[in-house]
Amino acid sequence: MSFARATIAGAGLAGLSAAVALRQAGIAVTIADGAAQAGGRCRSYHDPQLGLLIDNGNHLVLSGNPAVARFRAAIGATSPLTGPDHADFAFCDLATDERWTVRINDGPLAWWVFARNRRVPGSRARDYLPLARLLGRREERIDARIATRGPVWDRFLEPVLLAALNTAPGESSARLAGAVLRETVAKGGRAMRPRIAEPSLAAAFVDPALDWLAAQGSAVALGRRLRGIGFADDLVATLDWGDGPQPVADDEAVILALPAWATAALVPGLTIPDEHRAIVNGHFALPTGSLPAGTPAMLGLFGGTAEWVFVLPDRISVTVSAAEHVVDHDRETLATAFWADICTALRIDAPMPRWQIVKEKRATFAATPEQNAKRPPARTRWRNLFLAGDWTDTGLPATIEGALR
């Protein structure tokens, strides 16, 4: 079928990306979302407890993510994605105060593994050779492909893969890990530089997309939830937005850019990932006084509750991935533990400032081989119905890059 128009349900990054791509192709777009704001899980909002604009989570992208670059160029996004000039990853062991930085050289020839001051402390160059096995495309658990022990795994690869996959790396999909590594570290440090949206995800991705779509005559309708779909043979025949079934035109495509569980409630017989992993984030107003000179903007932690610390102009944020072990903890207990980790990691002594804890219990699908096999393709058995989202079969884990693709 060929289409002259499209209706998109869902204005997260997947829905916005689909809308932009379709408008670029000259297809008329109608897009709606049941929430009060666009962005989905990559939303920004003013938090009254903090008195600051915050993101619901600390979403990291990498300099080599091509869909991120294409999307931002298409919508004319000017708000920066900030980060180090090189692929430097700083870590701190909170129990011993040992600190180290893994410094990946810019080019694709990985000579950094031969430099003692660049590689993981206690590792040797030959310890990195088994990582090449992760670049394969066969599906199996990571711990079936490489040994999940030793300094390279413990002090670098495991925390990086945990952040990318949001699943315990040993049990995670080697295919998904390989897809990430082939597009980033395997291409050299220029593709591996970490990037954070500043001042917010909304400014970097969502707001410029909404402005661009509105200028194209495709403003997003908020507070409008798709409640039902009518099917006839191999086509979507009607859509119900709460005011009764409305017919779908012969030249109209329908794209569901909704969470997996919401999509499955609308589409009969759809196989979806049904195991999820949580993420917990803590946000703290920047305390009075300057931080120590040389404080990194991003710091990986060992031996505490928090796993990564992000230092932003007006706040300090932390993240815990695969957070089932803490997601049900009392919010104040988490804030106290997080702030203790921050003070030790950043070498500051300050009372806990204003704070906020944000929990996402179903932040991503579990990136295991079994759950990866349940991800549906974009096309469905209905000729005018398509799926979009980081939980569909993008070939990547549930990331911003995957959502935009």
QUIZIVEN-V291574 format. One record per run of one state. SS is the DSSP state (hx for helix, st for strand, lp for the rest). FROM is the first residue (numbers start at 1). LEN is the number of residues. If there is no record, write none. Layout:
{{SS/FROM/LEN} {SS/FROM/LEN}}
This chain:
{{lp/1/4} {st/5/5} {lp/10/2} {st/12/1} {hx/13/12} {lp/25/3} {st/28/6} {lp/34/5} {st/39/1} {lp/40/4} {st/44/4} {lp/48/4} {st/52/4} {lp/56/4} {st/60/3} {lp/63/3} {hx/66/10} {lp/76/5} {st/81/2} {lp/83/4} {st/87/7} {lp/94/5} {st/99/6} {lp/105/6} {hx/111/4} {lp/115/10} {hx/125/11} {lp/136/5} {st/141/1} {hx/142/3} {lp/145/6} {hx/151/15} {lp/166/3} {hx/169/3} {lp/172/1} {st/173/1} {hx/174/10} {lp/184/1} {hx/185/3} {lp/188/1} {hx/189/3} {lp/192/2} {st/194/4} {lp/198/3} {hx/201/15} {lp/216/4} {st/220/3} {lp/223/5} {st/228/5} {lp/233/2} {st/235/6} {lp/241/4} {st/245/3} {lp/248/4} {st/252/5} {lp/257/3} {hx/260/7} {lp/267/9} {st/276/10} {lp/286/12} {st/298/5} {lp/303/5} {st/308/4} {lp/312/3} {st/315/7} {lp/322/1} {hx/323/3} {lp/326/5} {hx/331/16} {lp/347/8} {st/355/11} {lp/366/3} {hx/369/4} {lp/373/6} {st/379/1} {lp/380/5} {st/385/3} {lp/388/12} {hx/400/5} {lp/405/1}}
